[in-house]
Amino acid sequence: MKTFVAQSVEGRGFSLIEVLIAVAVLAIGLLAVAALQIQGVRQNFDSYARSQAVMLANDYIERMYANRPGVLNNDYTGFDSAAVVCGTAPTTICGTQSDVPTPALCDTAALAQYDQYIVACGYAAASAPGGRVGGVQNLLLNGRMRVDCLDATTPGAAVPPPCPAGARYRVVMTWSEQIKNASNRSSVVNPDDNPNDVITQDLALTIQP
């Protein structure tokens, strides 16, 4: 007859140190995932801002092509969106003159002024902050557009000189980008960093309307 001897099995769980190590490893992993998500959101915002800058520059260029007499009269040269006061609309709103039998009210110079106002300030919208939507001043952080004639007789002059027919124009867009470390654009947190640090982004397009 066989005799079976019951042996007690000692139960063993996790020690406090093992639990703390597991929690620490998990916390580090979650922090890394959160940092990647923040970086992804920032890159998405940067891509959005750049696409908006390209869209606004192309909008201005298309308006120049549509009003070539205004280009030849130098009505588009020397434009600076920062100098446009969005609260003061142009005297002639050319966008509402298409069905008015007095085209002289909206000549090439007035159309150029209207184009510059729309590109800088966007369109009226009662529900939007500031009453306007779109435009360089509304779509980009510290956004600015400048248009210069590359073939002017005196480039960079305080008063833009006449731009000859067939000349090249340069459309320059600048805007600000908030980053964590303005010196090296690193995602690593530095105690000396200012979370409000910004750098200036820019792009330039050269055309010959």
KAKAZI-V165399 format. One record per pair of residues at least 4 apart in sequence whose C-alpha atoms are under 7 Angstrom apart, sorted by the first residue. I is the first residue (numbers start at 0). GAP is how many residues later the second one is. Records with the same first field share a line. If there is no record, write none. Layout:
BEGIN
I=GAP / GAP
END
This chain:
BEGIN
13=4 / 5
14=4
15=4
16=4
17=4
18=4
19=4
20=4
21=4
22=4
23=4
24=4
25=4
26=4
27=4
28=4
29=4
30=4
31=4
32=4
33=4
34=4
35=4
36=4
37=4
38=4
39=4
40=4
41=4
42=4
43=4
44=4
45=4
46=4
47=4
48=4 / 91
49=4
50=4
51=4
52=4 / 120
53=4
54=4
55=4 / 63 / 80
56=4 / 114
57=4
58=4
59=4 / 59
60=4
61=4
62=4 / 52
63=4 / 7
64=144
66=4 / 41
67=4
68=4 / 39
69=4 / 5 / 6 / 38 / 39 / 42
70=4 / 5
71=93
73=88 / 89
74=34 / 37
75=36
76=70 / 71 / 72 / 83
77=68 / 69 / 70 / 82
78=67 / 68
79=65 / 66 / 67
80=39 / 63 / 64 / 65
81=62
83=33 / 36
85=35
89=23 / 24
91=14 / 18
92=21
93=12 / 17 / 20
102=4
105=4 / 5
106=4
107=4
108=4
109=4
110=4
111=4
112=4
113=4
114=4
115=4
116=4
117=4 / 5 / 17
118=16 / 17
119=15 / 16 / 17
120=11 / 13 / 14 / 15 / 16 / 17
121=10 / 11 / 12 / 13
122=9 / 10 / 11
123=7 / 8 / 9
124=6 / 7 / 8
125=5
126=4
127=4 / 5
132=5
133=4 / 5
134=4
135=4 / 7 / 8
136=6
139=35
140=34 / 35
141=33 / 34
142=31 / 32
143=29 / 30 / 31
144=26 / 27 / 28 / 29
145=25 / 26 / 27
146=22 / 23 / 24 / 25
147=21 / 22 / 23
148=14 / 19 / 20 / 21
149=5 / 18 / 19 / 20
150=12 / 16 / 17
151=9 / 10 / 11
152=8
153=7
162=4
165=42 / 43
166=41
167=38 / 39 / 40
168=37 / 38 / 39
169=34 / 35 / 36 / 37
170=33 / 34 / 35
171=31 / 32 / 33
172=29 / 30 / 31
173=26 / 27 / 28 / 29
174=25 / 26 / 27
175=22 / 23 / 24 / 25
176=21 / 22 / 23 / 24
177=18 / 19 / 20 / 21
178=6 / 18 / 19
179=5 / 7 / 13 / 15 / 17
180=4 / 5 / 12 / 16
181=15 / 16 / 17
END
